[in-house]
Amino acid sequence: MIFSSLLFLFSFLPFILIGNYVWRNIKWQNTLLFIASLYFYAWGEREKVFVMLASILLNFFIGKWIENKEGRSKVVALIVGIVVNLGVLVYFKYSQFIVENINQLLSVLSIPIIDGIKYERLPLGISFYTFQSISYLVDVYRKEVKAQRNFLNLGLYVALFPQLVAGPIVRYNEIAEQLLQRTQNLIKFNEGIRRFVIGLGKKMLIANPMAYIADEIYMLPVNDISTPMAWLAVLAYSLQIYYDFSGYSDMAIGLGKMFGFDIAENFNFPYISKSIREFWTRWHISLSIWFRDYLYIPLGGSRGSTLLTMRNLIIVFFITGLWHGASWSFVIWGLFHGIFMLIERAGFDKILKRMPAIIQHMYMLLIVVFGWVLFRIENWTDALQIQKTMLGMNLVESQYEISYFMNSYYWLTLFAALVLCIPMHKLLQRLQFYPWTKYWESALIILVFIFSVVEMVSNTYSPFIYFRF
């Protein structure tokens, strides 16, 4: 089940909302939301819901184990917890990748390959709920929170359906008190609806049309993609992944508000950044903060020598790439960003700041857009071929023209997507002195919802990009 489906909008969500506001007792609400979240997940994952339940149960006991120990025993308990969580993630997400690479190495060495490995389908959202579980154990270890004594509350933290499948990654210390007491009122509920509809519009009205353009071009043989087509495809994909993922995050935040939860922001207009360093403070914010607090700083951060700082950054971006998928293309994408982070930290950021703002923006956009080619194309050699084409190093005479992929509807959507990448709300805030502005905003939200529903009825199933991570 996905947010952008008629079943979710007109059946599942209304039923749960009614139940939530009929049962005002927080314990009953938590019970309802936990059961609903398991049902939501099991709708598409079936038996994989038991993997998540087993993870919750293990972390429930390991959290209490960590809290009850001191000294070396406490460290051992934490290590066991992290190893168990990562072990489950590695088994489902990386076992095939690991075995395939080992077999390639063994074939070179003329050693018999590994056989008899049964590959399991990747459970949706496992990367997200694994990181949330690890943050819970570490927060208990650091004594920032107490171990949860109520299995249902811990289960709700991990399985809460608004952010279960594709984030944002919610840290336990951010939501622990909300599991026991949260504000629920009409103002917050209305804000939740507004935010959800904005996210729905991003997905249905912008991300999906951009996906069509990118998919149509990338389905062609690499040698049939001309330079203009390569640029159009990566531009469309850059907009697709932003509106798709930020749209999901908006819907998750909006749904959270409807049920009284305050979920942290995950995007802040990343394409207006002036450096790669700034980009990662605006893109997938919850993941960046998670890696900063639970990996980069524990490794030493930037407190040591320049060499150690470089090592720490490379490790973080290597794992960032690997977190997104079991493929060398994702690893290369992560390291690609990591290298530019190192270049900026080495002093280029000071040079960059002395340049005109437009140059800073163009620098950031070129790096990010080139990186998305590595992210989108699973075969990294094909990705490099397309990047060469973008730079004019491959002169391709394609049988297709740009007009084959674009009509007035797609051009208009592309233009709107580019405009909405910048913080237009600041301009709208200046217009608030007009008394009719709020009514126009309400009318716009209604129209976005109507057009989004029309798109759901007329189009086929289109999952969110980050569902596969």
Disulfide bonds with the S-S distance in Angstrom:
none
